[in-house]
Amino acid sequence: MRLFTACIGLLALANAYATELFTQEDIARYLTIENPFVYTAVGQKYIYKEKEQYQLGGFDTNLGVKYDKKDYPLSEAEYFSAGIEKPIENGMEFSLNYRKAEGTQEYNNIKTGDDGEVLLGVKIPVFSVANNTNKRKLALDSSRLDTRKMDYKAQDNLRLLYSKIIEGYYELLFYHQNKGLVTKLLDKARRRVSIIEKRVDAGSLPQIALLEANQQVLNREQRLLVTKNQYENALSSFLKYLNIDVEYFNQTYTLPLLSDLKENDIPPEVSFEKALENRPDLKVYANEIKKLDLENTFTSISKYPNLDIGVYGVHDFEYENGFKITLGMDFPLERRKYTGKSLEIKKSRQNVQKEKEQQIIMIKTDLQIIKNSMGTLLLNIDNSEKEVDLVQKLEDAEEKKYLLGSGNLFMLNQREIYTLQIKKKLLQYNLDYLRLVQESNKVMGISFEHNL
């Protein structure tokens, strides 16, 4: 029986050591594209990538076929054409067609030989080609910039998501360590009950001492239940971001102490320059300026006439070669669209620039506040560590007095509760400091390494 019990104990010990310490670096392992929180943070960039593909379709090669046949009382005719058209990014459109016309055509005067004819042509929107802009190119380039914008947005969403997850991780460690402190407090009361029971049985203490000791146990059990509930809620709230269940986590991992993180943590260099370099939301503003510049370039051709030149070469299989030149032009006299759009773009550009300046001011202010708060917290942590040493010595002295019979259980209980409060205050300072560390990383645009 003893051998069996020993084996069970060894297995339990082995299982305890088999669990892995769950550190901040382990979090990124679960932040994959399959994670719903991660996917919804970056999913828009995949949508906009397909929208970009759609705009590329504006430069697809088009195949066209047309067939007309009429048999009127006084005329009859047949017309057939087939060909391809290919627009390119500078606005020019090339075409290659075959057509055959017999009889008197209804809507044109086209005549061909019996074998038909081939046409090769190009349409040139003069000012669009000169400025390298047109509606199709504007739509495509704007879509490309939108894709890049969504990529920056995805990075920014990941930055905010990661910050929220890390803050949840620190809160989990806080409640985990707090649960440990309350458990130790309860253990002290339970050990004391067994000692008091022996003394009451021996007649050296009155029965009321045992009642008081049991009351303290009940009070501390209630405190532990509340603390366990806080820990379990924090664990569930944290694990939802990793998309793993509580049972698996408890079987696989153990948690470090929050105070250990604080002791091993090096105060970060709060850098405004790093924030300007890293923040993806700041890069969005430059992207928006580029998009407005594209629109401005396209709008600029509105101050010129809409001038199209077409050149077509014809080879008839029965007759000689020929050609056709077309010229088309239209020009709005008031030019209100051009004037209005130009002013709209100018004001939009100014608005984007001011929004960026505002964001930079906010970043600079946030970093200064974080830096100030860190300095204050470090002083409070140092003072609180000294205070913990003092109250622990007072508690130990009160316990010795009680064991020697010169103290009382009420005062010892008060000392223990006060020690717990001071330790919890120090723990809260550590949590607040780590939150500030994470907040500074968030403001500086520092997130986890990802390839999504």
Secondary structure, DSSP 8 states (H G I E B T S, - for coil): -HHHHHHHHHHHHHHHHHSEE--HHHHGGG-STTSHHHHHHHHHHHHHHHHHHHHHGGG--EEEEEEEEEE-SS-EEEEEEEEEEEE-TTS-EEEEEEEEEEE--SS------TT-EEEEEEEEEHHHHHHT--HHHHHHHHHHHHHHHHHHHHHHHHHHHHHHHHHHHHHHHHHHHHHHHHHHHHHHHHHHHHHHHHHHHHTSS-HHHHHHHHHHHHHHHHHHHHHHHHHHHHHHHHHHHHT--HHHHHHHEE---HHHHHHH-------HHHHHHH-HHHHHHHHHHHHHHHHHHHHHGGGS-EEEEEEEEEEESSS-EEEEEEEEEE--SS-HHHHHHHHHHHHHHHHHHHHHHHHHHHHHHHHHHHHHHHHHHHHHHHHHHHHHHHHHHHHHHHHHHHHHTSS-HHHHHHHHHHHHHHHHHHHHHHHHHHHHHHHHHHHTT-------
